[in-house]
Amino acid sequence: MTALPGETPGTVGTDTPQGAEPPAATDAEGPAHAEAPDAAEAEAEAEAEAEAEAEAEAEVAGETGDAAGDGPAGEAPAAAALSEAQAELAAQRELREKIAKRKAEKEGPVAAGTKLSGPAADLLAAVRAVESGEKAGTEFFDSPAATPAPRRAAPAPAGQPPRPAPAPAAPVDRTASPEATDAVRAVLTEGGAPEALARPATGTLGEQAAELLRADPWQLLAVPGVRPEQADGFARALLGAACGPDDGRRTAALVGWLLERAALQGHTALDAEAVRAALAERAVSDPEEAVRNAVEEGVALVFQEGTDPTGPDAAYEEDGEAPADAETGTETPEPVQVLLGLDRYALAEESLADGLARLMNACEKGADWAEAAAAAPSPSAAELIRTAATAGLVAHSGGEAARAEPAALIAAARGLGLRALGATHSADGRRRLAEAVGAPDAAVTLAGLLSGTEGPGRDEDGALALDLLVVLDAPQLDVEGAAVLVEALADGVRLVLSGDPGVLGSAGAGRVFADVLAARACPQVVSRTPDPGPIGELVSGIGIGELTQVEAPGKEVVIVPVRDAGEAVHRTVQLVADSVPRAFSIPAGDTQVITVGHGGAAGTRVLNEALKQRLNPGPGRFGGFDPGDRVIHVPAPGRAVPGVVRSADAEGLHLECGGVPVVVPQERVESAVRHGWALSAHQAAGMRWPAAVVVLPGDAAAGLSRPWVYTAFSRGERHLSVVHGVDQALPHAVAQIPAQERTTRLRALLEAVPTPDATS
């Protein structure tokens, strides 16, 4: 395949993770005047935890890592309403003493793999309590992907009547009271901020949000979508001359905001030097002191990675290079990298590393797998079965065709009488896995497994009733979801993480699969099964950085050159509505359009509007939707579920998602439902369609990378059309723009834990 002439690259709306929307540009001189963030997105963020009394010296940061700053004249604002998980943590009697002691002692960096401090230490202690059996394993996480599952009884042994499943617990009502929302609205109005922020602010900061914002206006930064310029304008309006760029409340909030924004980009920590540089860009005169203050206030935790050199040989050259030893010629250790992170991700990574080590060390050989391996459908499947027989944790990598190997493992384990299950990222992946295994009950979605709506239920100890769990689409695992999953597995359960390393990473923070592969702490099986056909050949080349021309006698791969974004939209509609159905007998409903970003002249918004006008025109009488519209439902950040609109009534918008009826409440429709004829590559990850049309207008060049191209081009099973207008930017991206590196700590933690002999 050759690159074709196109439009000069320009700007592009970036491919944001599933369901995430970039914040609108705002006036830097005043408070927020941009479009208010969706209330539902604010509810998805963990609530800020505060514990305050009249004479308290500090407030404790909660699960999000934010800490309320001290109020004027040393008065601390009233405590915010605590969520169920936060109330459990706040009940620790020694929390305040530990925080005060840490502030007094000003402890230095924490070495990777060693102790945490402050709230994260108590959170880690809670994990230890789970491991010892004192507490349930899912009650310490408060994110949509990690909500404690209603425990369902495991299937009864053969010959015994099944135990009745307990009624699911009623969901926690996170809706703020009208009084609290009105109080916040009054404070926002006084500070010149949009009243539309009242509901998300109350959902994020709790019932005492008004008092928190009045005492520390920069707490507004904890609300999703609010930028520092907006919070600064709000603070100036409320505090007047009493605030300045070096106000401790401002600098602490900025550090938390920087770390939260980094988490949206996949990082679980940031280099301290990068944080200081970002603070300096925002008029903070002493970034070093600002970081120290944020750590003391519990907004961030500090870690150190690498070996700490000591003695006379610890000196480093001014250019940062480690000098060589004069006698031995060996280099001294690399300088220590100091990282800052939020305690929620620190806990998740520590918990995940410990949990993976527990699974690796608790595995017992058990049944004889030799006969099952001998009957495997391929050499790679046999190798995977033999490896899983002797290891508690296995990493398996390969392309789309390699998914047959974990399917063979699940079938073999079930044939041995083991409780084996596969979990996928999407309902489409669940369907494909169930077909490969030959058993509808052998596959679930990961979200359904964690929520308790799918899968075998829990045993009497609260653990998933499984002997073997295979997680496909493992690159889509974020660190918090992975931590909850591993905590739900009992000792002796075998866990196989399987996926394609070439695809885009998770929408949430972390790079779990990549870190497990890099740490080499467990056996790894690399599939030798190539993806078939012209599309498979094309995608395989992209995976190694080569964009080659492939033979496609059946027009499996077609390049459609365009000159500008307008022509790209026109040709895309033509392909979906006419060309692909006529040439391949693939209906328009089975063709998926994938483009680089949501914005821009050929982003998902413009393409969806054009495709709706052609494929399902209508007035959009149900909040912009009509019966028959293809949509994407985002029930939680990082999850995208394709569906079709069926109807609407006072109850909400009625969808059909993978054959399952779903009702989206009216107040959630605007934030949780989008038209779905065109998706971003992040949204399309983990799913496949009979045909895919990838749209690359001229302004898409800046958003291209090898993982993006690899993910988008591999979504079509029978046909791939590329609407090509980026000229040489496409081969350049494939050859020279690899995946964006994410700063995480999991690899170092895994390398430090004691494990059985692993492959080298």
N, C-alpha and C positions, 0 to 999 in steps of 0.2 A: 504494500500500500504506500502510495506516495502522497506527500503533502501538496496541497493545491493552493494557488494564489488566493489571497483573501484580503480582508480589510486590515489596515494598520491597527495593531493592538492598542487598546485604550483602557479605560477603567471598567470595572465590572462589579456587580453586586456579589459579594462573597457567598460561598456555599456554606451557610451556617448549619450547625447540627440540627437534628430533627426537631422541628417545632420551635426553634429559637429564631427570633427576629432581631436584627441589629437595631440599636437605639437610634432614634432620629437625631439629626443635628439640631443644636440648640444655641441660643444666645449666650455667649460666654460671659456677658456682663450682668446677667440677672438670673433669677430662679428659673425653674423648669417651665418652659412654655411649649415643649414638644408634646407629641401624642403620648398620653399616659400609658404606662405598661399595663398589660392585661392583668386583671385581678387574679385570674386562675394561675398565671405564671408566678405571681407573688406568693400565692398559697403553696405552690410547689417548693418554694425556697424554705429551708429550715428556719424556724422562728428564733429571734435573738433572745438569749437567756440573760436575765439580770437578777441579781440578788442584792438588795440594798436596804439599809437601815439608816436612821437619822445621823448616826455618827460613823458610818462605814467609811473606810479610807479608799476602797476600790470596789469595782463591780466585776463580776465574773463573766467571762465570755462563754457563750453557749455553744451549741453544736455547730453553728455556722462559723465560729471563730471570731465573731464580732464582739466587741466589748463596749458597753456604754461608758462614755466619758464622764468625769466628775462634773457636777453642776456648778453654777456660780456660787462663790463664797463657800466652797467645800461641801455644798449640799448635794447628796446623791439623789437622782430621780427614783421614783417609786418603781418597784419590781414589775417587770412585764409578766403577762400571763404565760404560764409554763405549759408546754405540751406534755403529753403523758410520759414520753421518754425523758424529757428534761426534768420533770418532777422527780423521777427516780434518781437522776444524777444530783439534783440540787439537794436531795435528802441526805447526802453524805455530810456528816457532822463536822468533819475536819477540813472541809474544802476551804473555808475562809482562812483557817490557820496556815494551810499550805500555801495559799496565794500570798498571804502577808509575809510568810517566811521567804518565799521565792523572791518577792520584791525587795526584801531587806538584804538578802544575800547576793542578789544579782548574779545568779548562776551563769556560767559560760555556756558555750555551745554543747549540744548533746550529741555524742558520737552515734553514728548510724548503728541501729540494732541494739542500742542500750536504752537506758531509762528515758521516759518522757517526764514532763513536769506540768504542774497546774491541772486544768480540767482534763487534758488528755491522759494524765496519769490515772485519774479516777476512772476515766472511761476504760483504760486498759485494765484496771483492776476489776471493772465490771466484766470484761471479757474473761479474765481469769476465773471469776465466779461462775461464768457459764461453763467453762471447761471443767470445773470441779463439780458441776451439777447443782450448784446452789441456786442458780437463776436460769430462766428460759433464755434460749440463744438468740431470739429475734427481737427482744424488747428494747434494745439499746440503739436502734436506728430509726430515724424519723424522716426518711426521704421517700418519694413515691415509689422508687424502684426497690426500696428496702423496708416497706411497711410490714410489721409483723403479720405473718399469715394466720388466718383463722385455722386452727389445727383440726384436721379431719382425721378420723380414725383410720388406721392402716387396715387393709383387707384382712379378714379373719382367716385363719388356717383352714384348709380343706376339711369339710366335715363338721365345722362349727358354725353356728349362726353368726352372721356379721353383727358387730356392735353398732348401735345407732350412732350416726355422726352428730356431734354436738352442733347446736345452732350457731351460726357465725356471729361473732361479736358485732355489735352495731358500730358503724364507722364513727370516728371522732368528729364532732362538728367543729370545724375550724372557722365558721363564720363569725366575724366580730359582732359584738352587740351594737345596736343602733346608737346607743349613748356614746360608746367609745369612738365609733366612726364619726359622729357629729363633733366630738371634742377634737379629734384630729383635723377634721375639716376646718374648724375654727382657727387652729394654729397655722395650718397651711395658708389659709386666706390672709392671716395677719402677716405671714412671711412672704406673701406674693407668689406662692406656689399653686399649681392647679389643684382645684378641689377633687379632680378625678384621682389624685394620688391617695385620697383618704382611705379607701378600702384596701389597696395593696399595702399601704403603710401600716394599717392596723393588723392586717394579716401577718406581716413580717415581724413587727415589733411587739405585738400583743395588746392586751386591753389597756395597758398604761402607756400606749404610744404617745399620747398627747403630752404627758408629763416628760417622757424621755426626750421628745423633740424640742420641747421648750427649754429644757436644761442643756441639751446637747443637740443643736440643730443638724450637725453633721451625721447624726444617726440616719438622716434621710438617705444617705448613700447606701444603706443596707437594702433599700427598696430596689428591686430589679429595674434596670433601665435608667436610673437617675445617675447623672454624671457629676464630677466634682464641681464644675462651673455652676451647675444648678444648686448644689448644696451650699456652695460659697455664697451665692446670692440670697438664698433662704436664710443663712446664718447672719449675713449683714443686716437683713431686714429685721431680724428678731433681736440681735445683740448690739447692733450699732458699733460704736467704738470699742466695745468690750471684747471684740474678737480680732484676730489677725492671722496671717498665713502660718505662724509658728505656734498657734494655739494647740495645746496638747490634744484636745478633743479632735481637732481637724487632722492632725498628723496621724493619730491612731486610726481614725476612720479611713484615711487615705491608704494606709498600709493594708487594712482589711479589704478595701475596695480593689486594690491592685492584686491581691491574692485571689479574691473571688473572680475577678476578670480573667486571671491566668487559669483558673480552674475551668472556665468556659472554653478555653483553648486547649484543655487536656492536661495541664500541669497540676501536679499535686504539691509542688513547692517551687520557689523561685530563688535564684541566686541573690544573696543579700546585696551584692554590689549593684545588681540590676534594679532592685527595689530602691536603693539609695539614689541611683541616677534618675529614676522616675519621680521620686519625691523632689529632687532638685529642679526638675522641669516644671514642677507645680509650685514654685516660689517658696519651698521650704529651705530656710537658710542653713540649718544644721541637720542634714539627713541622718547622720550617725546617731544623734541624740533622739531623733524622731523614731528610728527603728528601735532603739533601746527602750524608749517609752512605750511603744506598741507591745514589745515583748513583756515588759513589766506589767502592763495592763491586761495581759492575757489575750490580746487580739491575735497574736501570732506566736508560734513556737519556733525555736532556733535549733538547727541541727548542723552537724559537720560531717562531711563525706571525705574519705581519703585518709592517708596516714599522717599523723601529726609528727613531723620531724622535730627532734630535740637535740640539744648539744651544739657544739661548735660547727658541725656540718649542716646545721639546719638553715644556715644563711642562704638566701636566694639572690640571684643577680637582679639588678634593677629592671631588666626587661622581663622578669617573671620566669626565666628558664632555670631549671634546677642544675646547679653546677655538678660536674663529674668529680668523683673522688680521685685525687691526684695519684694515689698508689694503686688502687684496684681498677680504676677506670670505670667503675659503676656509678650510676646516677643516684643522687639522694632522692628520697621519696618526693612525690608530687605535693605541691602545696595543698593545704586543707581547703575544701570548698565549703563555705558557710551558706546554708539554705534556710529560708523562712517558709513556714507553711501554716495552714489552718489546722486546728486540732482535729476536726472531723476527718480530714484526709490522713493525718498522722495516725489516728486510731485505726482507720480502715486499713492502712498499709501494714501497721504492726500486727493487727488482728489477722489479716490475710496471710502474712508470712508465717505467723505462728500456726495458723490453721492448716496451711499447706504442709508445713513440717510435721504436724501431727498426723496427717493422712499418710505421708511418706513413711513415717516410723511405725505406724500401727497396722500396716498391711500384713496379712497372713496369706500363705500360699493357697490353702483350702482345696478346692476341686481340681481335678486333673483336666487341664485345658488342651493337652496334646492332640487328642482326637479332633477337637473343634478346630484347632489350627490347621490340621492336615486337610480338613474339609473346606477350608476357606476358599472363596472364589478367586483370589489373586494372591501373589506373593506378598504384596504390601499388607493386605488384610491379614494374612497369616502372621506376619511379623508383628502387627498391632495386637493380635490376640495373644501371642506368646509374651509380649512385653507387658500387657495388662494383667496377665496371670501372676506376675511376680512383683508388680509395683503398685503402690498406692496412688501415685500421681504419674501421669504420662502426658506428654505433649505430642500431638499429631498434627502435621502440617501437609497441605496439599490443595489442589484446585477443586473445581466443581466436581469433576469425575471422582476425586478421592473421597467424596462423601459416602461412597459405597463401602468404604473400609470401616468406619465407625458403625455403619448400619450392620455390617457383617459381625462386628464385635458384639453389638447388642443382641442380635439373633443368637449368636453362639452362647452368650451368657444366659439368656432366657432358656435355651435348650439344656443348660446345666442346672436349671432350677433356681437360678439367681434372680433377684429382683433388679432388673436392668431397665434403664430408661435413657432416652435421648432428649436433650433440651435445645431448642433453636431460638434464634433471635426473632423470628417472625412466624405468623400463622402459615405463610406460604412454605417456609422452611420446614415447619412441622408436618405439613401435608406431604412434602417430598420425602422426608425421612421415614414417615410411617409407611409410605408406599415401598421404599427400599427395604425396610425391615420386614414388611408383610404383616404388620400388626398395627391396627389403629391406635391401640393403647400404649404403643412403645415410644411415642413421641409427644412432647408438650412444648409450649413456649416457655422460655425462662421466666417471663413476667408472670405467667399463669402458675408456674411451679412455686415461685416465691410468694405469691398472693394466696395460694391454697385453692384456687379455682380449678387447677389441673393437677394431675399426678396422683400418686398413691396415698397421699395424706401423711400424717405423722404417727410415730409410734408413741408408746406411753411416756417416753422421755422427751418428747417434743422434737425429735430428729426425723428427717425424711425417711420413710420406710423403704430404703434402697440398699442394694449391695454394690451396684455399679451405676455411675452417672456419667454419661458422655455429653459434654457441652459443645455443640457445633457453633459455628460463627463466633468462635472465642475472641477474635479481635474486637468484637462489639462489647465485650465485658468491660465495664468501668470498675474502678477499685472498690467503691462502696457496695455495688451490687454483688461483686465477687466475694467480698468479705462476708456479707449476709449469707450467701449461698454456702460457703465453706463452713460457716458456723452451724448451718443446719444439717451438716453431714456428720454422722456418728463415726467413731473410731472403727477402722476396718473397712470403710466404704472405699471403693476404687473410684477415682476421678480422672477422666480423660478430657483434656482440653484440646479441641480440634478446630482447625480453621486455616484460612488462606492468609499467610503473612503479607501478601501484596495488597490487600484491600485497605480502605480507609479505616482508621481507628475508631474507638468508641466515641459517642457523643458526650459522655460524661468524662470526668477527670480520671487520669491514669492510662497505662498501657499494659494491662495485666498479661496478656498473651505474649507480647514482645518481651516483657521483663522476665517471664518464666523461661522463654527460649534463651534469652541472653545469659541468665544466671546459670543455666545448665545444671540445675540442682536435681533434675529428674530425668529419666530416660526419654529420648526423643525419637519419634518415628517419622521419617520423611517419605511421603508417598512417591512411588515411581510410576503412578498411573497418570498419563497425560490427558489433558482435556481434548476431546476429539474435534474434528472438523476444522473448517477455516477460521471460525470464531475462536476456537480453542488454540489454534496455532498463533493467531494474532495476539491473543491475550498472553500466551506464554512468552512471546517475544517482548511484550511490554514489561512483563515481570522482571526481565533481565536488562531492561533499558534499551531495547531495540524496537523501533517501529518499522516493521518490514511489510513489503507487499506480499499478499497471500493470494493463492489461486482460489477463486470462488466460482466454480462453473455454474453452480445453482443460485448465484447472486446472494449467497449467504451474507456477504459483506459488500455494502454499496457506499461509495463516497459521493455526496451531493455538494458540489462547490456553490458557495453563495458570496455575494459582494458586500452585503451589509445586513444589519439586524432585521430590517423590514423584510428583505427577501428570505432570511432565515426563518422568520415566523411563517411566511406564506408557504414555503416549501415543506416546513414541518407539518402544517395542517394538511397539505396535499398528500404527504406520505402516509399519515395516520388514517385519513378518511378515504383515500382512493388507491394509492399505489400499492401499499402493503397488502390490503385486503384482496386486491385484484390479482397480484402476482403470487401470493402465498396462501390465499384463503384464510388469512388470519384476521378476525374481526377487529374493529377499532378498539373494542373494549379489552383486547388482549395485547395491545401495543402500548408500551410505556415510553413517554418522552422524558429524557433526563437532560438537565442543563446545569450550568455552573453555579448560578446564584438565584436568589429570589427576586432581586431587583434588576435594573437594567432594561434595555430595549428588547431583549429576548430572554428575560428571566422567567421564573415559574409563574409570576403574576400575569405578565403579558401573554405568555403562551397558554395559560389556562383560560384566560378570557377569550382568546381567539378560538381555542378548541371547543369551548362551550358553545360559542355562537354557531359553530359548524355542526357539532355532534349532538348537542342537546339544548337548543335555544329556548329561552324562557325569561320571564321577568324577574326571576330570583325572589319569589314571594315569601320564601321561608328564610329570611335573613340573608338573602343573596343566593340561596340555593333552590333548586327545583327537583322534583322527583326524577330519578334517573341520572343525576349528576354523579360523576366519579369524584370521590373526596378522599382526603387523608385525615384520619382522626388521630389526634395527639393527646392520649389520655394522661400522659406524664412527660416531662422533658426527657428527650432521648428516645422516645418511642413513637413510631409512625405506623398506623394500622390502616391499610387501604379499605375502602368501603364504597357503598352506593347509597344515595339518599332515597328513602322510600316514601316518607311523609313527614308531617309535622303537626303538632297540636299543642295544647296548653302545657303538656308534660315536657315537651322539648322536640328536638330534631331526631327523627327515627332513621337509623342507618342499618344497613346489613353489611357486616364485616366478616368475610370468610364464612358466610352462611349463618352467622350468629347475629341476632338482633341486638342493637345497641341504641340506647336513648341518651342523647346529650342534652342536659338541661339548657333552657334558653339562655341563661346568663353565662354559660360556658361555650356557646356555639362560636362566638366571634373569635375566641382565643384558641379553641381546641379543634376547629374544623377548617380545613382549607380545600379548595378544589384540587383534584389529584390526577388530572390527565398528564400534568408535567410535574416532576419532582426534582429535588436536588440529589446528587449522588449519595450524600449522607442518608437521606431519607430512603433511598432505594437499596441500601446495603442490606444484605441478608435475604433479598427477594429476587425472583427471576420471572420473566414473562416470555411468551413465545417470540415476541419481537420487541426490539428496543430501538428508539430513535434518539441519538445523542446529538445535542445542538451545541455548536461551538461558534458563536458569532464573533466578530472582530474584537469586541470589548471583553471577551472571556479569557484572553491570553493570561492576564495577571492571576487568574484563579486556578490555572492548570498545574498539576503535579503528576508524577508517575502514579501514585496511589489513586488519585482522582480518575485518571484515564483508565487505569486497570479496573477499578470498580465499575465505572460507567459502561465500558465496552464489554464487560462480562455479564451484563444483566440480561442479554437476549439469548434465548435457547436456540432458535432456528434462524433468526435474521437480525442483522445489525445494520442500520443506516446511520451514517455520520454526516450531519449537515455542517459542512466544513468551511469556516471563514477566517481561521486564525493563521493561515499561511504556515511559516516555519516554526511558529510557537508550539505547535503540537509535537513534532519530533524533538524539539529542544526540551520541552517539559518531560517527555518520556526518558530522554537520555541524561538530563542534568539536574532535574528538580525532584529529589527523593522526598520521602515523607518528612514532615516537619517534626523535629525532635521534641519530645515532651520531657520535661524535668520531673522525674519521679524518684522515689526512694526504695521501691519494692525490690529492684534487682539487688541492691546492696544488702538489704535485709535478708533476702533469700540466700545470698552468698555467705551470710554470717551464721545462719542457723545450722545446727547439727542435723545431718541427713544421712540416710544409707548411701552406699556406694552408687554414684550416678555416672552416667556416660560421660566420657571426656570429649 
